[in-house]
Amino acid sequence: MTDHFKTKKGFLFRIAETRKNQICFFIFALLSIAVMVSIFLFSSQTAENSAALSGEIKGLLDKILKNYEWLISESGILWIKTYIRKIAHFVLYSLLGAFLSAAIFNTRIKSILLRLSVSAGIAFFYSITDEIHQLFVDGRSGEVRDVLLDFSGALSGIIIVFLIYKTIQIITKKCKKA
């Protein structure tokens, strides 16, 4: 049995090696939970309320995009308005994936593959539970394609954090050699 399981200290002290890692884990875990709560609250809205919120966002987009009609084609603007909910799902799950992986990267887990797998597994499980939750909300449905969209958003967030982590690792090694 490893020494960190023998300690009398609490869970947070066993999960990370340094005080800095403990604080980072705690912050990113809280941010992950905050995103999960946001996703849950959005998924709890009836189809009517969700459509109204999307309509408000589309109205705001109309005002913003009107100034950029010369930059974005009419079909591009129509595409953005049509897929606003899907874009929102993707972005929220990207944040979830990023925060989850940042939390996991601050644990004692040494294997990068295991870190990425744990982050992806949690995000995938949450996207499934989110779609199941929507089955019980008036006018909403749970869709396999939404699970895939949500999970691809989470993977993009995980990959971004991984690339940042590797970049910092490379820079740190070069600075130590200099």
C-alpha positions in Angstrom: 0.0 0.0 0.0 1.4 3.4 -0.9 2.3 5.9 1.8 -0.4 8.5 0.8 -3.1 6.1 1.7 -1.6 5.5 5.2 -1.7 9.2 6.1 -4.2 10.5 8.6 -4.8 13.7 6.6 -8.0 14.2 4.6 -8.9 13.3 1.1 -7.6 16.5 -0.5 -4.2 16.0 1.1 -3.9 12.5 -0.4 -5.1 13.4 -3.9 -2.3 15.9 -4.7 1.4 16.1 -3.9 2.0 19.8 -3.2 -0.1 22.5 -1.6 -0.2 24.3 -4.9 -1.6 21.1 -6.6 -4.2 20.8 -3.9 -5.4 24.3 -4.3 -5.4 24.0 -8.1 -7.3 20.7 -7.9 -9.9 22.2 -5.6 -10.4 25.3 -7.8 -10.7 23.3 -11.0 -13.0 20.7 -9.3 -15.2 23.6 -8.2 -15.3 25.1 -11.7 -16.2 21.6 -13.1 -19.0 21.4 -10.6 -20.2 24.9 -11.5 -20.3 24.0 -15.2 -22.1 20.7 -14.4 -24.7 22.7 -12.4 -25.1 25.1 -15.3 -25.6 22.3 -17.8 -28.2 20.7 -15.5 -30.1 24.0 -15.1 -30.2 24.6 -18.8 -31.3 21.0 -19.4 -34.0 21.4 -16.8 -35.7 24.1 -18.9 -38.8 23.0 -20.8 -38.7 23.1 -24.6 -40.7 26.4 -24.5 -38.4 28.1 -22.1 -35.3 26.8 -23.9 -36.6 28.1 -27.2 -37.4 31.5 -25.6 -33.8 31.7 -24.3 -32.4 30.7 -27.7 -34.6 33.5 -29.2 -33.2 36.1 -26.9 -29.6 35.0 -27.8 -30.5 35.0 -31.5 -31.8 38.6 -31.0 -28.6 39.6 -29.4 -26.7 37.9 -32.2 -28.7 39.8 -34.8 -27.5 43.1 -33.2 -23.9 41.9 -33.1 -23.7 40.2 -36.5 -25.5 43.1 -38.2 -22.3 45.1 -37.8 -20.3 42.3 -39.5 -22.5 41.4 -42.4 -19.7 42.5 -44.7 -17.4 39.9 -43.1 -19.8 36.9 -42.7 -22.0 35.7 -45.5 -25.8 35.6 -45.1 -25.7 31.8 -45.1 -23.0 31.9 -42.4 -25.2 34.1 -40.2 -28.1 31.8 -40.8 -26.0 28.8 -39.9 -24.9 30.5 -36.6 -28.5 31.3 -35.7 -29.7 27.8 -36.5 -27.0 26.0 -34.5 -26.8 28.3 -31.5 -28.0 25.6 -29.1 -25.5 23.1 -30.5 -22.7 25.6 -30.3 -23.7 26.4 -26.7 -23.6 22.7 -25.8 -20.2 22.3 -27.4 -18.8 25.3 -25.6 -20.2 24.3 -22.2 -18.8 20.8 -22.5 -15.5 22.2 -23.8 -15.3 24.2 -20.5 -16.3 21.0 -18.6 -13.6 19.0 -20.3 -11.0 21.7 -19.7 -11.8 22.1 -16.0 -12.0 18.4 -15.4 -8.7 17.7 -17.0 -7.0 20.7 -15.3 -8.3 19.2 -12.0 -7.1 15.7 -12.8 -3.7 17.0 -14.0 -3.2 18.3 -10.5 -3.6 14.9 -8.8 -1.0 12.2 -8.0 -1.9 10.3 -11.2 1.3 10.1 -13.1 0.2 8.5 -16.4 -0.9 11.1 -18.9 -3.1 8.5 -20.7 -4.9 7.7 -17.4 -5.3 11.4 -16.7 -6.9 12.0 -20.1 -9.0 8.8 -19.8 -10.4 9.8 -16.4 -11.3 13.3 -17.6 -12.9 11.9 -20.8 -14.7 9.2 -18.9 -16.3 11.6 -16.4 -17.3 14.0 -19.2 -18.8 11.2 -21.3 -20.7 9.8 -18.3 -22.0 13.3 -17.5 -23.2 13.8 -21.1 -25.1 10.6 -21.0 -26.8 11.5 -17.7 -27.6 14.9 -19.1 -29.4 13.4 -22.0 -31.2 10.9 -19.8 -32.3 13.8 -17.6 -33.8 15.6 -20.6 -36.1 12.6 -21.2 -37.9 13.7 -18.1 -38.3 17.4 -19.0 -41.4 18.5 -20.9 -40.9 18.9 -24.6 -37.2 17.8 -24.4 -35.6 14.6 -25.7 -32.4 12.7 -25.1 -30.4 12.2 -28.3 -27.4 10.0 -28.9 -26.1 12.6 -31.4 -26.2 15.2 -28.5 -24.1 12.9 -26.4 -21.6 12.7 -29.2 -21.6 16.5 -29.7 -21.2 17.1 -25.9 -18.4 14.5 -25.7 -16.6 16.0 -28.7 -16.8 19.4 -27.0 -15.4 17.9 -23.8 -12.6 16.2 -25.8 -11.7 19.5 -27.4 -11.4 21.1 -23.9 -9.3 18.2 -22.7 -7.0 18.4 -25.7 -6.5 22.1 -25.2 -5.5 21.6 -21.6 -3.2 18.7 -22.6 -1.5 20.9 -25.2 -1.1 23.7 -22.7 0.3 21.2 -20.1 2.8 19.8 -22.6 3.9 23.3 -23.8 4.5 24.3 -20.2 6.4 21.1 -19.6 8.7 21.7 -22.6 9.3 25.4 -21.7 10.1 24.4 -18.1 12.6 21.7 -19.2 14.3 24.2 -21.6 14.5 26.8 -18.8 16.1 24.3 -16.4 18.7 23.4 -19.0 19.6 27.1 -19.6 
